[in-house]
Amino acid sequence: MFTNLRHDNNHHLNTLYALALGYDATPLALRALAVLAGTATLAVAAASDSRDRIRSLAWALLLSFSYLVVHYSSEARGYGLALLFAVTSFVAMVRFLDSRRIAWAAAFAASAILGLLSHLTFLYALLAFLAWGATAAWRDRSARVLGPGWFLAFAPPVATFAALWAVDLRHVVIGGGPEYRLWDVLREVVRSTFGIPQGPLESLSLPVLAFAGFEFVRLVRTRDLRWVFFAVVIVAGPAAVLLLTRPEYMAPRYFLVLVPFLLWLWASGLARMARKGRAGAIAAALLLVFFLAGNGVNIARLLRDGRGRYREALEFIVRSDPGPVATVGSDNDFRNATVIGRHLPNLPGAARFRYVPTGEWTDAAPAWVLVHHFAEEPPPDDVVLGPTGRRYALARVFPYAGLSGWDWYVYRMAAPQGAR
């Protein structure tokens, strides 16, 4: 399983769940674990701080509407679980450092282990927790409980990571994807987290990040050691991992684990602002409306287009082709044929559908071509040429909501030039 298929999409806990369900599981069943994890994340955030209920509820509200969080908390991969255990570990660490109770150290250790088994990007959070715990131990060296509690909290997760690295992670192969620049990926993280539209309004990213930055500075000034955690999980941890691994492919989801804590800083700032009289409450409400409106547009698009309207595109081809067999090719045999194979068994008219791999194209087939397109790339031309020189004209576009999946541009074979 993990020692046979060493792929970056082989997320340990989610893979075990998918294996338990079986290959024929419905999409809803496959996503159920992620949805439950996302729901649990909101509950943990809402109950995270009994001393500041406004901040806890604001954190839960921001998490529930942030498009990046919603998207990956409804996807059959390990990211939703990683979010849950990152938030749970944060709450457990706060409780441990406040109370010095061994039970909270054990709760943190269990949550951190599950986080590592959910997705490797949990490592950003683990590095931040180590820095935070080490700083707290150094500042309070006289505490009796912190020493053994610190060992109980961190030794099991570190040992788990070492074991995973020895048997699996050091052999993992990145499955590929669009090659985006780091700057473009980080811009998409901010846009998708706070609901900022692409274009001129993207300049709002600066004040949005500054708002979180002001709250971070406040933590530093008040000597609240949580600033160490936020500095590492949001900046230093991801930067260190990127410098050491230098990944060839990157995507916004690789930075998902830091998003809840960026939103925590925002929630903390909103809570403080709301307490500063009527003007502060109005300002906080306006910021919240801006956040909800922008993310609401993205969520509506996700509900409409999902991660791609693939089945609809295949039904369109079968319905529109007049011949006994609808021959279909594509610009990427692996990606597109994998998606087709998932939808084809339950497709009306599937017996009339035949996929033609790139090396088998002729002047007569395929009659249709699927071109996959990512939102960050320039759109394909209205007319494309196949490897045999045949022209294909754009017939229809089936969009996706962004982040995961792709658009399908459906092309139909055009008549040879000069033919009547």
GILINLIN-V766371 format. One record per residue. N is the residue number from 1. OMEGA is omega in degrees with one decimal (* if undefined). D_LAST is the distance of its C-alpha to the last C-alpha in Angstrom with 1 decimal. Layout:
n:N omega:OMEGA d_last:D_LAST
n:N omega:OMEGA d_last:D_LAST
//
This chain:
n:1 omega:-179.6 d_last:56.5
n:2 omega:179.1 d_last:57.3
n:3 omega:178.3 d_last:58.6
n:4 omega:-179.8 d_last:55.5
n:5 omega:-178.2 d_last:52.7
n:6 omega:-173.3 d_last:53.7
n:7 omega:-175.9 d_last:50.9
n:8 omega:175.6 d_last:51.2
n:9 omega:178.1 d_last:49.7
n:10 omega:-176.7 d_last:52.4
n:11 omega:-163.0 d_last:54.7
n:12 omega:-177.0 d_last:57.9
n:13 omega:-178.9 d_last:59.0
n:14 omega:177.8 d_last:55.5
n:15 omega:176.6 d_last:54.6
n:16 omega:178.4 d_last:57.7
n:17 omega:-179.9 d_last:56.8
n:18 omega:177.5 d_last:53.2
n:19 omega:178.9 d_last:54.7
n:20 omega:179.9 d_last:57.2
n:21 omega:-177.7 d_last:54.4
n:22 omega:-174.4 d_last:52.2
n:23 omega:-175.1 d_last:48.5
n:24 omega:-179.6 d_last:47.5
n:25 omega:179.6 d_last:49.2
n:26 omega:176.9 d_last:47.3
n:27 omega:179.7 d_last:46.2
n:28 omega:178.9 d_last:49.0
n:29 omega:-179.7 d_last:51.6
n:30 omega:-178.9 d_last:50.5
n:31 omega:-174.2 d_last:50.9
n:32 omega:-179.2 d_last:54.1
n:33 omega:179.2 d_last:56.3
n:34 omega:179.6 d_last:54.8
n:35 omega:177.5 d_last:55.0
n:36 omega:178.2 d_last:58.7
n:37 omega:178.5 d_last:59.4
n:38 omega:177.8 d_last:57.9
n:39 omega:178.4 d_last:60.0
n:40 omega:177.9 d_last:63.1
n:41 omega:179.4 d_last:62.4
n:42 omega:-179.8 d_last:62.7
n:43 omega:179.5 d_last:65.9
n:44 omega:179.8 d_last:67.5
n:45 omega:-178.2 d_last:66.7
n:46 omega:-178.5 d_last:68.0
n:47 omega:-170.4 d_last:71.3
n:48 omega:-173.3 d_last:71.5
n:49 omega:-179.4 d_last:74.3
n:50 omega:-179.7 d_last:77.0
n:51 omega:179.3 d_last:78.6
n:52 omega:-176.2 d_last:75.5
n:53 omega:-179.4 d_last:73.7
n:54 omega:180.0 d_last:71.6
n:55 omega:-179.7 d_last:70.2
n:56 omega:-179.5 d_last:69.5
n:57 omega:177.3 d_last:67.7
n:58 omega:177.7 d_last:65.7
n:59 omega:179.7 d_last:64.7
n:60 omega:-180.0 d_last:63.5
n:61 omega:178.2 d_last:61.6
n:62 omega:178.3 d_last:59.8
n:63 omega:-175.7 d_last:58.9
n:64 omega:-178.0 d_last:57.6
n:65 omega:178.4 d_last:55.1
n:66 omega:-174.2 d_last:54.2
n:67 omega:179.9 d_last:50.5
n:68 omega:179.0 d_last:50.9
n:69 omega:179.6 d_last:53.7
n:70 omega:-176.8 d_last:52.0
n:71 omega:-174.9 d_last:48.8
n:72 omega:171.7 d_last:50.7
n:73 omega:176.0 d_last:53.2
n:74 omega:-177.1 d_last:50.4
n:75 omega:-174.1 d_last:48.8
n:76 omega:175.1 d_last:49.6
n:77 omega:-172.4 d_last:51.1
n:78 omega:-173.0 d_last:54.6
n:79 omega:178.7 d_last:54.4
n:80 omega:176.9 d_last:55.7
n:81 omega:178.7 d_last:58.7
n:82 omega:177.0 d_last:59.3
n:83 omega:-179.8 d_last:59.5
n:84 omega:-174.4 d_last:62.0
n:85 omega:172.9 d_last:64.2
n:86 omega:179.2 d_last:64.1
n:87 omega:179.4 d_last:65.3
n:88 omega:178.3 d_last:67.8
n:89 omega:178.4 d_last:69.2
n:90 omega:-179.9 d_last:69.6
n:91 omega:179.9 d_last:71.6
n:92 omega:179.4 d_last:73.7
n:93 omega:176.0 d_last:74.5
n:94 omega:-178.6 d_last:75.6
n:95 omega:179.8 d_last:77.9
n:96 omega:-177.9 d_last:79.3
n:97 omega:178.1 d_last:80.1
n:98 omega:-172.5 d_last:81.7
n:99 omega:-175.6 d_last:83.7
n:100 omega:179.5 d_last:84.1
n:101 omega:-179.5 d_last:83.8
n:102 omega:-178.0 d_last:82.8
n:103 omega:179.1 d_last:80.8
n:104 omega:174.9 d_last:78.3
n:105 omega:178.5 d_last:78.1
n:106 omega:178.4 d_last:77.2
n:107 omega:176.9 d_last:74.6
n:108 omega:-178.0 d_last:73.0
n:109 omega:179.7 d_last:73.0
n:110 omega:-179.1 d_last:71.3
n:111 omega:-179.9 d_last:68.7
n:112 omega:177.3 d_last:68.0
n:113 omega:178.2 d_last:67.6
n:114 omega:176.7 d_last:65.1
n:115 omega:177.8 d_last:63.3
n:116 omega:178.3 d_last:63.0
n:117 omega:179.1 d_last:61.7
n:118 omega:178.8 d_last:59.1
n:119 omega:-175.0 d_last:57.4
n:120 omega:-179.7 d_last:58.5
n:121 omega:172.3 d_last:58.0
n:122 omega:178.6 d_last:61.2
n:123 omega:176.7 d_last:62.9
n:124 omega:-178.7 d_last:62.6
n:125 omega:-179.2 d_last:64.7
n:126 omega:176.9 d_last:67.2
n:127 omega:-179.8 d_last:67.8
n:128 omega:177.7 d_last:68.5
n:129 omega:177.4 d_last:70.8
n:130 omega:179.5 d_last:72.7
n:131 omega:179.7 d_last:73.2
n:132 omega:-179.5 d_last:74.3
n:133 omega:179.2 d_last:76.7
n:134 omega:178.9 d_last:78.1
n:135 omega:178.4 d_last:78.8
n:136 omega:179.3 d_last:80.5
n:137 omega:179.5 d_last:82.6
n:138 omega:-178.0 d_last:83.6
n:139 omega:-175.7 d_last:84.6
n:140 omega:-173.1 d_last:86.6
n:141 omega:-177.1 d_last:88.1
n:142 omega:-176.9 d_last:91.2
n:143 omega:-179.0 d_last:89.3
n:144 omega:-172.9 d_last:90.3
n:145 omega:-173.1 d_last:87.4
n:146 omega:-178.8 d_last:84.6
n:147 omega:178.1 d_last:85.2
n:148 omega:177.9 d_last:84.9
n:149 omega:178.2 d_last:82.4
n:150 omega:179.2 d_last:80.2
n:151 omega:179.3 d_last:80.3
n:152 omega:-178.4 d_last:79.4
n:153 omega:-168.2 d_last:76.5
n:154 omega:-177.9 d_last:74.9
n:155 omega:179.8 d_last:76.0
n:156 omega:178.3 d_last:73.9
n:157 omega:179.5 d_last:70.6
n:158 omega:177.7 d_last:71.1
n:159 omega:178.1 d_last:72.0
n:160 omega:178.1 d_last:68.9
n:161 omega:179.6 d_last:66.7
n:162 omega:179.2 d_last:68.4
n:163 omega:177.9 d_last:67.9
n:164 omega:179.9 d_last:64.2
n:165 omega:-176.5 d_last:63.8
n:166 omega:-172.3 d_last:65.6
n:167 omega:-172.4 d_last:63.7
n:168 omega:-165.2 d_last:60.2
n:169 omega:-178.8 d_last:59.4
n:170 omega:179.3 d_last:60.0
n:171 omega:-173.4 d_last:57.4
n:172 omega:177.6 d_last:54.7
n:173 omega:175.6 d_last:51.2
n:174 omega:-172.9 d_last:49.0
n:175 omega:178.7 d_last:45.8
n:176 omega:-178.7 d_last:43.6
n:177 omega:178.2 d_last:41.7
n:178 omega:-177.0 d_last:40.4
n:179 omega:-179.8 d_last:42.6
n:180 omega:175.0 d_last:44.1
n:181 omega:-178.8 d_last:46.9
n:182 omega:-177.9 d_last:50.2
n:183 omega:179.8 d_last:50.3
n:184 omega:178.8 d_last:47.0
n:185 omega:179.9 d_last:48.2
n:186 omega:176.1 d_last:51.5
n:187 omega:179.6 d_last:49.9
n:188 omega:176.8 d_last:47.8
n:189 omega:-178.8 d_last:51.1
n:190 omega:-179.8 d_last:52.8
n:191 omega:-175.6 d_last:49.9
n:192 omega:177.3 d_last:49.4
n:193 omega:-172.3 d_last:53.2
n:194 omega:176.7 d_last:54.0
n:195 omega:-179.6 d_last:50.8
n:196 omega:-178.9 d_last:50.1
n:197 omega:176.9 d_last:46.5
n:198 omega:-178.2 d_last:44.6
n:199 omega:-177.3 d_last:44.5
n:200 omega:-177.8 d_last:47.3
n:201 omega:179.1 d_last:49.5
n:202 omega:176.1 d_last:49.6
n:203 omega:176.2 d_last:52.6
n:204 omega:178.5 d_last:54.5
n:205 omega:-177.5 d_last:54.7
n:206 omega:177.3 d_last:57.6
n:207 omega:177.9 d_last:60.0
n:208 omega:178.1 d_last:59.0
n:209 omega:178.1 d_last:60.1
n:210 omega:178.6 d_last:63.1
n:211 omega:176.1 d_last:64.2
n:212 omega:179.8 d_last:64.3
n:213 omega:177.8 d_last:66.0
n:214 omega:179.2 d_last:68.8
n:215 omega:176.0 d_last:69.6
n:216 omega:178.9 d_last:69.7
n:217 omega:179.0 d_last:72.1
n:218 omega:177.6 d_last:74.3
n:219 omega:179.2 d_last:74.6
n:220 omega:-176.8 d_last:75.6
n:221 omega:179.4 d_last:78.2
n:222 omega:179.1 d_last:79.7
n:223 omega:173.6 d_last:79.9
n:224 omega:-172.1 d_last:77.8
n:225 omega:174.5 d_last:76.8
n:226 omega:178.5 d_last:73.4
n:227 omega:178.2 d_last:72.2
n:228 omega:179.2 d_last:72.4
n:229 omega:-177.3 d_last:70.0
n:230 omega:179.5 d_last:67.5
n:231 omega:-177.6 d_last:67.6
n:232 omega:-174.5 d_last:66.8
n:233 omega:-176.8 d_last:64.3
n:234 omega:-174.2 d_last:62.2
n:235 omega:-168.3 d_last:62.6
n:236 omega:-178.7 d_last:64.7
n:237 omega:177.3 d_last:63.7
n:238 omega:-179.7 d_last:59.9
n:239 omega:-179.4 d_last:60.5
n:240 omega:-179.4 d_last:62.7
n:241 omega:179.6 d_last:60.4
n:242 omega:179.9 d_last:57.4
n:243 omega:-178.3 d_last:59.5
n:244 omega:-174.7 d_last:60.8
n:245 omega:-178.3 d_last:57.6
n:246 omega:-175.8 d_last:55.0
n:247 omega:179.4 d_last:52.1
n:248 omega:-179.5 d_last:48.7
n:249 omega:177.4 d_last:46.9
n:250 omega:178.8 d_last:48.2
n:251 omega:179.6 d_last:47.3
n:252 omega:-177.1 d_last:49.2
n:253 omega:179.0 d_last:50.5
n:254 omega:178.8 d_last:52.6
n:255 omega:-174.3 d_last:54.7
n:256 omega:-174.6 d_last:54.9
n:257 omega:-179.6 d_last:58.6
n:258 omega:-173.4 d_last:59.8
n:259 omega:179.2 d_last:58.1
n:260 omega:-175.7 d_last:60.8
n:261 omega:168.7 d_last:63.5
n:262 omega:177.8 d_last:61.6
n:263 omega:175.8 d_last:61.5
n:264 omega:178.4 d_last:65.2
n:265 omega:177.2 d_last:66.1
n:266 omega:-179.6 d_last:64.1
n:267 omega:178.8 d_last:65.8
n:268 omega:177.8 d_last:69.2
n:269 omega:178.0 d_last:68.5
n:270 omega:-180.0 d_last:67.4
n:271 omega:178.7 d_last:70.5
n:272 omega:179.5 d_last:72.8
n:273 omega:-177.8 d_last:71.1
n:274 omega:-179.2 d_last:71.5
n:275 omega:-175.9 d_last:75.2
n:276 omega:174.6 d_last:75.8
n:277 omega:-175.5 d_last:76.4
n:278 omega:-179.0 d_last:74.1
n:279 omega:179.0 d_last:72.2
n:280 omega:179.4 d_last:71.5
n:281 omega:178.9 d_last:70.4
n:282 omega:179.5 d_last:67.9
n:283 omega:178.4 d_last:66.5
n:284 omega:179.5 d_last:66.1
n:285 omega:179.2 d_last:64.4
n:286 omega:176.7 d_last:61.9
n:287 omega:179.6 d_last:61.0
n:288 omega:177.5 d_last:60.6
n:289 omega:176.9 d_last:58.3
n:290 omega:-179.6 d_last:56.2
n:291 omega:-176.6 d_last:56.0
n:292 omega:-178.4 d_last:55.2
n:293 omega:-178.9 d_last:52.5
n:294 omega:179.0 d_last:50.6
n:295 omega:177.6 d_last:50.7
n:296 omega:177.4 d_last:50.0
n:297 omega:-179.8 d_last:46.5
n:298 omega:179.4 d_last:45.8
n:299 omega:177.5 d_last:47.2
n:300 omega:177.4 d_last:45.1
n:301 omega:177.5 d_last:41.9
n:302 omega:178.5 d_last:43.2
n:303 omega:-178.3 d_last:43.7
n:304 omega:-172.4 d_last:40.2
n:305 omega:-179.0 d_last:38.2
n:306 omega:179.4 d_last:40.7
n:307 omega:178.8 d_last:40.1
n:308 omega:-178.8 d_last:36.4
n:309 omega:-171.1 d_last:34.4
n:310 omega:-179.2 d_last:33.3
n:311 omega:179.0 d_last:33.6
n:312 omega:179.3 d_last:31.7
n:313 omega:179.3 d_last:28.8
n:314 omega:176.5 d_last:28.9
n:315 omega:178.6 d_last:29.0
n:316 omega:-179.3 d_last:26.0
n:317 omega:-178.4 d_last:23.9
n:318 omega:-179.1 d_last:25.3
n:319 omega:-173.2 d_last:24.9
n:320 omega:-177.3 d_last:21.2
n:321 omega:-176.4 d_last:20.0
n:322 omega:-174.4 d_last:19.0
n:323 omega:178.7 d_last:19.8
n:324 omega:179.6 d_last:23.3
n:325 omega:175.6 d_last:23.8
n:326 omega:-179.4 d_last:22.9
n:327 omega:-173.0 d_last:23.0
n:328 omega:172.2 d_last:24.3
n:329 omega:180.0 d_last:25.3
n:330 omega:-180.0 d_last:27.1
n:331 omega:178.4 d_last:28.6
n:332 omega:-175.3 d_last:32.1
n:333 omega:-175.8 d_last:32.8
n:334 omega:-175.4 d_last:36.4
n:335 omega:-173.7 d_last:36.2
n:336 omega:179.8 d_last:33.1
n:337 omega:176.7 d_last:33.8
n:338 omega:178.6 d_last:37.4
n:339 omega:179.1 d_last:36.4
n:340 omega:-179.9 d_last:33.9
n:341 omega:178.8 d_last:36.6
n:342 omega:-174.4 d_last:38.9
n:343 omega:-171.0 d_last:36.7
n:344 omega:-176.0 d_last:34.9
n:345 omega:-178.1 d_last:37.9
n:346 omega:-176.9 d_last:38.2
n:347 omega:174.1 d_last:34.5
n:348 omega:-178.5 d_last:33.3
n:349 omega:-176.9 d_last:30.8
n:350 omega:-179.4 d_last:31.9
n:351 omega:-180.0 d_last:31.5
n:352 omega:-173.9 d_last:27.7
n:353 omega:175.7 d_last:27.8
n:354 omega:178.2 d_last:27.8
n:355 omega:-178.5 d_last:28.4
n:356 omega:177.9 d_last:27.1
n:357 omega:-173.4 d_last:29.5
n:358 omega:-177.3 d_last:28.2
n:359 omega:-176.9 d_last:29.4
n:360 omega:-179.6 d_last:27.4
n:361 omega:175.7 d_last:23.8
n:362 omega:176.9 d_last:21.2
n:363 omega:-176.3 d_last:17.5
n:364 omega:-176.5 d_last:17.2
n:365 omega:6.3 d_last:19.9
n:366 omega:176.4 d_last:20.9
n:367 omega:-179.0 d_last:18.2
n:368 omega:177.2 d_last:20.4
n:369 omega:174.8 d_last:22.7
n:370 omega:176.3 d_last:25.9
n:371 omega:180.0 d_last:27.3
n:372 omega:-171.3 d_last:30.9
n:373 omega:176.6 d_last:32.4
n:374 omega:-172.5 d_last:36.0
n:375 omega:-175.5 d_last:37.1
n:376 omega:-176.4 d_last:38.8
n:377 omega:173.9 d_last:35.7
n:378 omega:-179.2 d_last:33.0
n:379 omega:177.2 d_last:30.0
n:380 omega:177.8 d_last:26.9
n:381 omega:178.3 d_last:23.9
n:382 omega:177.9 d_last:21.0
n:383 omega:177.9 d_last:18.8
n:384 omega:179.0 d_last:20.4
n:385 omega:174.9 d_last:19.8
n:386 omega:-179.2 d_last:21.0
n:387 omega:177.8 d_last:23.4
n:388 omega:-178.8 d_last:20.7
n:389 omega:178.4 d_last:18.6
n:390 omega:-179.3 d_last:16.0
n:391 omega:176.8 d_last:15.3
n:392 omega:-178.2 d_last:16.6
n:393 omega:-178.9 d_last:16.5
n:394 omega:179.3 d_last:19.8
n:395 omega:-177.5 d_last:19.9
n:396 omega:178.0 d_last:23.7
n:397 omega:176.3 d_last:27.0
n:398 omega:-170.5 d_last:30.1
n:399 omega:170.3 d_last:33.1
n:400 omega:-173.4 d_last:36.6
n:401 omega:-178.2 d_last:40.0
n:402 omega:178.5 d_last:40.8
n:403 omega:179.9 d_last:43.5
n:404 omega:-179.1 d_last:42.5
n:405 omega:-179.9 d_last:39.0
n:406 omega:169.8 d_last:35.7
n:407 omega:167.5 d_last:32.6
n:408 omega:171.2 d_last:29.6
n:409 omega:-177.0 d_last:26.2
n:410 omega:-179.5 d_last:23.6
n:411 omega:178.4 d_last:20.2
n:412 omega:-179.1 d_last:17.2
n:413 omega:179.6 d_last:14.8
n:414 omega:176.1 d_last:11.6
n:415 omega:178.7 d_last:8.3
n:416 omega:178.3 d_last:8.8
n:417 omega:-179.3 d_last:8.7
n:418 omega:179.6 d_last:6.5
n:419 omega:179.5 d_last:3.8
n:420 omega:* d_last:0.0
//
